[in-house]
Amino acid sequence: MSDGARTPAEIEADIARRREDLAATLDEIAVRVHPSTIARDTKAKAVSALDSTVGKAYDAANRAVTRAKAEFVTDEGRLRTERVVPAAVAAAVLIGVVAGFSVRRRRR
């Protein structure tokens, strides 16, 4: 039987093997489409996206703080009064304006 013809036993073994493969594939599909699997995968993707976003936000905030600190503090750690004083005056004026508007609103 070397001319390519298969015996009934070989055919039956091949059918049994294909059934097992098909059963395993169907089991895998059933697990993938199960609602709890979908929910778990969706949650994992959301957590991963959130972690990535929080990480990027932290990096951006850290860079902003570093840049702001460099504007007001020298490399030796001393305050740059020529920059701190105008910024403090501007902040005080802004707070005064906001407080003034707040007082006006309450009086009306």
C-alpha positions as CSV (number, residue, x, y, z in Angstrom):
1,M,0.0,0.0,0.0
2,S,2.8,2.4,-0.7
3,D,0.9,3.9,-3.7
4,G,-0.7,6.5,-1.4
5,A,-3.8,4.5,-0.5
6,R,-4.6,4.6,3.3
7,T,-5.9,1.8,5.3
8,P,-9.3,2.2,7.2
9,A,-7.4,2.3,10.5
10,E,-5.3,5.2,9.3
11,I,-8.4,7.0,8.1
12,E,-10.1,6.4,11.4
13,A,-7.0,7.6,13.3
14,D,-6.9,10.7,11.2
15,I,-10.6,11.4,11.8
16,A,-10.1,10.9,15.6
17,R,-7.2,13.3,15.6
18,R,-9.1,15.9,13.6
19,R,-12.0,15.6,16.0
20,E,-9.7,16.2,19.0
21,D,-8.2,19.3,17.2
22,L,-11.7,20.6,16.4
23,A,-12.9,20.0,20.0
24,A,-9.8,21.9,21.4
25,T,-10.5,24.8,18.9
26,L,-14.1,25.0,19.9
27,D,-13.2,25.0,23.6
28,E,-10.8,27.8,23.0
29,I,-13.4,29.8,21.1
30,A,-15.9,29.2,23.9
31,V,-13.5,30.6,26.5
32,R,-12.7,33.6,24.3
33,V,-16.3,34.6,23.7
34,H,-17.5,33.9,27.3
35,P,-18.7,37.1,28.9
36,S,-16.4,36.8,31.9
37,T,-13.4,36.5,29.6
38,I,-14.5,39.5,27.5
39,A,-15.0,41.5,30.7
40,R,-11.6,40.5,32.1
41,D,-9.8,41.4,28.9
42,T,-11.7,44.7,28.6
43,K,-10.8,45.6,32.2
44,A,-7.1,44.7,31.6
45,K,-7.0,46.9,28.5
46,A,-8.6,49.8,30.4
47,V,-6.2,49.5,33.3
48,S,-3.3,49.4,30.9
49,A,-4.5,52.5,29.1
50,L,-5.1,54.3,32.4
51,D,-1.6,53.3,33.7
52,S,-0.1,54.6,30.5
53,T,-2.1,57.9,30.7
54,V,-1.2,58.4,34.4
55,G,2.5,57.7,33.6
56,K,2.5,60.2,30.8
57,A,0.7,62.8,33.0
58,Y,3.3,62.3,35.8
59,D,6.2,62.7,33.4
60,A,4.6,65.9,31.9
61,A,4.0,67.3,35.4
62,N,7.5,66.4,36.5
63,R,9.0,68.2,33.5
64,A,6.8,71.3,34.2
65,V,7.9,71.4,37.8
66,T,11.5,71.1,36.9
67,R,11.2,73.9,34.3
68,A,9.4,76.1,36.8
69,K,12.0,75.4,39.5
70,A,14.8,76.3,37.1
71,E,13.1,79.7,36.5
72,F,13.1,80.6,40.2
73,V,16.1,78.8,41.6
74,T,19.8,78.9,40.6
75,D,21.8,75.7,40.0
76,E,23.3,76.3,43.4
77,G,19.9,76.3,45.0
78,R,19.6,80.0,45.7
79,L,16.3,81.9,44.9
80,R,16.4,84.2,41.9
81,T,14.9,87.2,43.6
82,E,14.8,89.1,40.3
83,R,12.2,86.6,39.2
84,V,10.6,85.6,42.4
85,V,9.5,89.1,43.5
86,P,7.7,90.0,40.3
87,A,5.9,86.6,40.3
88,A,4.9,87.1,43.9
89,V,3.6,90.6,43.2
90,A,1.7,89.4,40.2
91,A,0.1,86.5,42.3
92,A,-0.8,89.0,45.0
93,V,-2.5,91.3,42.5
94,L,-4.4,88.4,40.9
95,I,-5.6,87.2,44.3
96,G,-6.7,90.8,45.2
97,V,-8.6,91.2,41.9
98,V,-10.4,87.8,42.5
99,A,-11.2,88.7,46.1
100,G,-12.5,92.1,44.9
101,F,-14.8,90.6,42.4
102,S,-16.0,88.1,45.0
103,V,-16.8,90.9,47.5
104,R,-18.7,92.8,44.8
105,R,-20.8,89.7,44.0
106,R,-21.8,89.2,47.6
107,R,-22.9,92.8,48.0
108,R,-25.4,92.6,45.1
